Amino acid sequence: MTDTAQEERAVAPTDPRPPRKGTLRRARGQSGPDQNSLIGHHKLTPYLLALPAVLMVLVLLAFPAMYASWGSLFDTETIGGEPHFVGLQHYIDLFTDPDFLWSINRTAVFVGGCLVIGMSLATVFAFALNKALGGLRFLRGITILPYVVSGVAAAVMFRLLFNEDFGWVSRLLALFGVENVGWFINPTWAMFVVVVAQVWTDLPLAVLLILGGLQTVDPTLLDAADVDGASGWTRAWKISLPLVTPQLVLATIWFSYSTLTALGVVLALTGGGPLGATRTLPVILYETAFRNFDTYPALAIVVVVLALNALLTLIYFMMGRRFDIGDS
């Protein structure tokens, strides 16, 4: 080697970073084990772990839905008779029946009222419980109590509360000169009582969902906004609520699903009356299946309820993605 070559090699810059293991391995002609072949890192591992849950969903949810969809295409001449294929005739009969269209109208009012009142109260209660300190933290635990009460028991309780003669609500209004409201006679007030009773039974889970989201909000963000002079309302509206958008969407889906399929409260409280004011889709489904014994038309109503649930859930997800700050 010449003196010039030795000098160039001495002054050549060297990379201070150590060579990567893969480079050394390739240089030595060795091949290391594939990372995917390690235990817990195989590509199929997540799918295998999720397989039991997927099978449970298919058995408990997908199969009944497919059975209802297929069964709605048949009918029988008599109870227990041989079913014959009728196609979409049940759906045509439903959407040309004024009673069924009226029940859709009543269901829309019922679900809309529950969503507006329920989500408003759930958000307020969640923020209040999030600020609960010390001995008041037990309130977070007892919030779930209304949820464990059956719908029929809740209906009986609200029936007594709104009784025109001795109900506490009627007595309280009488102190302010308001008498003879006619809670269960007036169609508007009957729907109002049913909405309040349903919200009372479904509120706890929605509160806990939103409260769980608020517990994950980074306190430093709120402290920084407080230093900048932001009010409590501004911090809640600009920081907390956008950060808990997924929880708000889940709570909305829960309220929508629960009210769209609610039967116990409505049936025990008003029975669909007065004058059909609270005759929602679950009520007409109950009457068709268990009073008139029209099983196959009832399956068509089930499919309509499932379709409405799926459509509303899709709308809620789209709205949630639009207002999610993570996508902005």
C-alpha positions as CSV (number, residue, x, y, z in Angstrom):
1,M,0.0,0.0,0.0
2,T,1.4,3.4,-1.0
3,D,1.9,6.3,1.5
4,T,-0.9,8.3,-0.3
5,A,-3.4,5.5,0.1
6,Q,-2.6,5.2,3.8
7,E,-3.0,8.9,4.3
8,E,-6.5,8.9,2.6
9,R,-7.6,6.0,4.7
10,A,-6.5,7.8,7.9
11,V,-8.4,11.0,7.2
12,A,-11.6,9.2,5.8
13,P,-14.6,10.1,8.0
14,T,-16.0,7.2,10.0
15,D,-19.6,6.7,10.9
16,P,-19.9,7.0,14.7
17,R,-23.2,4.9,14.7
18,P,-22.7,1.2,15.4
19,P,-23.7,-1.0,12.5
20,R,-27.1,-2.5,12.6
21,K,-27.6,-6.1,13.6
22,G,-29.1,-7.0,10.3
23,T,-26.1,-5.6,8.4
24,L,-23.7,-7.6,10.5
25,R,-25.8,-10.7,10.0
26,R,-26.0,-10.2,6.2
27,A,-22.2,-9.5,6.2
28,R,-21.6,-12.8,8.0
29,G,-24.0,-14.7,5.8
30,Q,-26.3,-15.5,8.7
31,S,-30.1,-15.3,8.7
32,G,-31.9,-14.5,12.0
33,P,-35.3,-15.8,13.0
34,D,-38.3,-14.1,11.5
35,Q,-40.0,-11.7,13.9
36,N,-43.4,-13.0,12.9
37,S,-42.4,-16.5,13.9
38,L,-41.9,-15.5,17.5
39,I,-44.5,-16.4,20.1
40,G,-47.3,-13.8,20.1
41,H,-46.0,-12.1,17.0
42,H,-47.5,-14.2,14.3
43,K,-49.8,-12.5,11.8
44,L,-52.6,-14.9,12.6
45,T,-52.4,-14.4,16.4
46,P,-54.8,-11.4,16.6
47,Y,-57.3,-13.1,14.5
48,L,-57.1,-16.3,16.6
49,L,-57.6,-14.4,19.8
50,A,-60.6,-12.5,18.4
51,L,-62.2,-15.7,17.0
52,P,-64.2,-16.6,20.1
53,A,-65.7,-13.1,20.3
54,V,-66.5,-13.1,16.6
55,L,-68.2,-16.5,16.8
56,M,-70.2,-15.3,19.8
57,V,-71.4,-12.3,17.9
58,L,-72.3,-14.4,14.9
59,V,-74.3,-16.9,17.0
60,L,-76.0,-14.3,19.3
61,L,-76.6,-11.5,16.9
62,A,-76.0,-12.3,13.2
63,F,-77.9,-15.6,13.2
64,P,-81.1,-14.2,14.7
65,A,-80.9,-11.2,12.3
66,M,-80.5,-13.5,9.3
67,Y,-83.3,-15.8,10.5
68,A,-85.7,-12.8,11.0
69,S,-84.8,-11.5,7.5
70,W,-85.4,-14.9,5.9
71,G,-88.5,-15.6,7.9
72,S,-90.1,-12.3,7.0
73,L,-90.3,-13.5,3.4
74,F,-92.8,-16.3,4.4
75,D,-96.3,-16.6,5.8
76,T,-98.9,-19.2,6.8
77,E,-102.6,-19.5,6.3
78,T,-103.2,-20.7,9.8
79,I,-101.2,-20.7,13.1
80,G,-98.7,-23.5,12.9
81,G,-99.4,-24.2,9.2
82,E,-96.9,-24.8,6.4
83,P,-95.1,-21.6,5.5
84,H,-95.1,-20.4,1.9
85,F,-93.0,-17.8,0.2
86,V,-94.6,-14.4,-0.2
87,G,-91.5,-12.2,-0.9
88,L,-91.7,-8.6,0.2
89,Q,-95.5,-8.6,0.7
90,H,-95.2,-8.1,4.4
91,Y,-93.1,-5.0,3.9
92,I,-95.5,-3.7,1.4
93,D,-98.4,-4.2,3.8
94,L,-96.5,-2.5,6.6
95,F,-95.6,0.6,4.7
96,T,-99.2,1.0,3.4
97,D,-100.7,0.5,6.8
98,P,-101.6,3.8,8.5
99,D,-101.2,2.3,11.9
100,F,-97.7,1.2,11.2
101,L,-96.8,4.6,9.8
102,W,-98.3,6.2,12.8
103,S,-96.1,4.0,15.1
104,I,-93.0,5.1,13.2
105,N,-94.0,8.7,13.8
106,R,-94.5,8.0,17.5
107,T,-91.2,6.2,17.7
108,A,-89.4,9.1,16.1
109,V,-90.9,11.5,18.7
110,F,-90.1,9.0,21.5
111,V,-86.5,8.4,20.4
112,G,-85.9,12.1,19.7
113,G,-87.2,13.2,23.1
114,C,-85.1,10.6,24.9
115,L,-82.0,11.6,23.0
116,V,-82.4,15.4,23.7
117,I,-83.3,15.1,27.3
118,G,-81.1,12.0,28.1
119,M,-77.9,13.2,26.5
120,S,-78.2,16.7,27.9
121,L,-78.7,15.3,31.5
122,A,-76.0,12.7,31.0
123,T,-73.4,15.3,29.9
124,V,-74.3,17.6,32.8
125,F,-74.2,14.8,35.4
126,A,-70.9,13.4,34.0
127,F,-69.2,16.8,34.3
128,A,-70.6,17.2,37.9
129,L,-69.4,13.7,38.9
130,N,-66.0,14.4,37.3
131,K,-65.6,17.3,39.8
132,A,-66.8,15.3,42.8
133,L,-64.1,15.2,45.5
134,G,-63.6,13.5,48.8
135,G,-66.7,12.0,50.3
136,L,-68.9,12.9,47.3
137,R,-67.1,10.3,45.1
138,F,-69.6,7.6,46.3
139,L,-72.1,9.3,44.0
140,R,-70.2,7.8,41.0
141,G,-71.0,4.3,42.4
142,I,-74.7,4.8,43.1
143,T,-75.3,6.3,39.7
144,I,-75.7,2.9,38.2
145,L,-78.7,2.0,40.6
146,P,-81.5,3.2,38.2
147,Y,-80.1,0.9,35.5
148,V,-80.5,-2.2,37.6
149,V,-84.2,-1.5,38.1
150,S,-86.4,-3.3,35.6
151,G,-88.5,-1.3,33.1
152,V,-91.8,-2.6,34.6
153,A,-90.8,-1.6,38.1
154,A,-89.7,1.9,36.8
155,A,-93.1,2.2,35.0
156,V,-95.0,1.4,38.2
157,M,-92.9,4.0,40.1
158,F,-93.5,6.7,37.6
159,R,-97.2,5.8,37.4
160,L,-97.4,6.5,41.1
161,L,-95.3,9.7,40.9
162,F,-97.5,11.2,38.1
163,N,-100.8,10.0,39.6
164,E,-103.4,12.7,39.2
165,D,-104.9,12.2,42.7
166,F,-102.0,11.5,45.1
167,G,-98.8,11.6,42.9
168,W,-96.0,13.7,44.3
169,V,-95.5,15.5,41.0
170,S,-99.2,16.5,40.9
171,R,-99.1,17.6,44.5
172,L,-96.0,19.7,43.8
173,L,-97.6,21.4,40.9
174,A,-100.8,22.0,42.9
175,L,-98.7,24.2,45.3
176,F,-98.1,26.5,42.3
177,G,-101.8,26.5,41.3
178,V,-101.4,23.9,38.5
179,E,-104.0,21.2,38.8
180,N,-105.7,18.5,36.7
181,V,-102.8,18.1,34.3
182,G,-104.1,14.7,33.0
183,W,-100.8,13.0,32.6
184,F,-102.2,9.8,31.2
185,I,-105.2,11.3,29.4
186,N,-103.5,14.0,27.4
187,P,-101.5,12.5,24.5
188,T,-98.7,15.1,24.7
189,W,-98.3,14.7,28.5
190,A,-98.4,10.9,28.2
191,M,-95.6,10.9,25.8
192,F,-93.7,13.2,28.1
193,V,-94.1,10.9,31.1
194,V,-93.0,7.9,29.0
195,V,-89.9,9.8,27.8
196,V,-88.9,10.8,31.3
197,A,-89.4,7.3,32.6
198,Q,-87.3,5.8,29.8
199,V,-84.5,8.4,30.3
200,W,-84.4,7.6,34.0
201,T,-83.8,3.9,33.3
202,D,-81.1,4.5,30.6
203,L,-79.3,7.5,32.0
204,P,-76.8,5.8,34.3
205,L,-74.9,3.9,31.6
206,A,-74.7,7.1,29.4
207,V,-73.4,9.1,32.4
208,L,-70.7,6.5,33.1
209,L,-69.6,6.3,29.5
210,I,-69.1,10.1,29.3
211,L,-67.6,10.2,32.8
212,G,-65.0,7.6,31.7
213,G,-64.0,9.8,28.8
214,L,-63.7,12.9,31.0
215,Q,-61.4,10.9,33.4
216,T,-58.9,10.5,30.5
217,V,-58.7,14.2,29.6
218,D,-55.2,15.5,30.3
219,P,-55.4,17.9,33.2
220,T,-52.5,20.0,31.9
221,L,-54.7,21.0,28.9
222,L,-57.4,22.4,31.2
223,D,-54.7,24.1,33.4
224,A,-53.2,25.7,30.4
225,A,-56.6,27.0,29.3
226,D,-57.2,28.3,32.8
227,V,-53.9,30.2,32.8
228,D,-54.9,31.8,29.5
229,G,-58.1,33.0,31.2
230,A,-60.6,30.6,29.6
231,S,-63.9,30.2,31.6
232,G,-65.2,26.9,32.7
233,W,-67.8,26.8,29.9
234,T,-65.0,27.6,27.3
235,R,-62.8,24.8,28.7
236,A,-65.7,22.3,28.6
237,W,-66.9,23.3,25.1
238,K,-63.5,23.8,23.4
239,I,-61.4,21.1,25.2
240,S,-63.3,18.5,27.2
241,L,-66.2,17.8,24.9
242,P,-64.2,17.4,21.7
243,L,-61.8,15.0,23.5
244,V,-64.7,12.8,24.6
245,T,-66.4,12.7,21.2
246,P,-66.0,8.8,21.0
247,Q,-67.7,8.4,24.4
248,L,-70.5,10.8,23.4
249,V,-71.1,8.8,20.2
250,L,-71.3,5.6,22.2
251,A,-73.7,7.1,24.7
252,T,-75.9,8.4,21.9
253,I,-75.9,5.0,20.2
254,W,-76.9,3.4,23.6
255,F,-79.7,5.8,24.1
256,S,-81.0,5.4,20.5
257,Y,-80.8,1.6,20.6
258,S,-82.4,1.3,24.1
259,T,-85.3,3.7,23.3
260,L,-85.9,2.3,19.8
261,T,-86.3,-1.2,21.3
262,A,-88.0,-0.2,24.6
263,L,-91.1,-2.1,25.4
264,G,-91.4,-2.6,29.2
265,V,-91.7,1.0,30.2
266,V,-94.1,2.0,27.5
267,L,-96.3,-1.1,27.8
268,A,-96.5,-1.0,31.6
269,L,-96.9,2.7,31.8
270,T,-99.4,3.6,29.1
271,G,-100.0,0.4,27.0
272,G,-99.5,2.5,23.9
273,G,-102.3,5.0,24.8
274,P,-104.0,7.3,25.1
275,L,-105.3,7.4,21.5
276,G,-102.2,5.6,20.3
277,A,-100.0,8.5,21.4
278,T,-97.3,6.2,22.7
279,R,-97.8,3.3,20.3
280,T,-94.2,2.8,19.3
281,L,-92.7,0.2,17.0
282,P,-92.0,-2.3,19.9
283,V,-95.6,-2.0,21.0
284,I,-97.0,-2.8,17.6
285,L,-94.5,-5.6,17.3
286,Y,-95.7,-7.0,20.6
287,E,-99.3,-6.7,19.5
288,T,-98.6,-8.4,16.2
289,A,-96.6,-11.3,17.6
290,F,-98.3,-12.0,20.9
291,R,-101.8,-10.8,20.6
292,N,-102.6,-11.4,16.9
293,F,-100.1,-14.4,16.7
294,D,-98.9,-13.1,13.2
295,T,-95.4,-14.4,13.6
296,Y,-94.1,-13.8,10.1
297,P,-95.4,-10.2,9.8
298,A,-93.8,-9.6,13.2
299,L,-90.5,-10.7,11.8
300,A,-90.8,-8.1,9.1
301,I,-91.3,-5.5,11.9
302,V,-88.1,-6.8,13.6
303,V,-86.2,-6.3,10.4
304,V,-87.5,-2.7,10.1
305,V,-86.3,-2.0,13.7
306,L,-82.9,-3.6,12.9
307,A,-82.6,-1.5,9.8
308,L,-83.5,1.7,11.7
309,N,-80.9,0.9,14.4
310,A,-78.2,0.3,11.8
311,L,-79.1,3.5,9.9
312,L,-79.1,5.6,13.1
313,T,-75.8,4.1,14.3
314,L,-74.2,4.9,10.9
315,I,-75.4,8.5,11.2
316,Y,-74.0,8.8,14.7
317,F,-70.6,7.5,13.6
318,M,-70.5,9.9,10.7
319,M,-71.4,12.8,12.9
320,G,-68.8,11.7,15.5
321,R,-66.1,11.6,12.9
322,R,-67.0,15.0,11.6
323,F,-66.6,16.6,15.1
324,D,-63.7,14.5,16.2
325,I,-60.7,16.8,16.7
326,G,-58.4,13.8,16.0
327,D,-59.5,14.0,12.3
328,S,-59.1,17.7,11.9
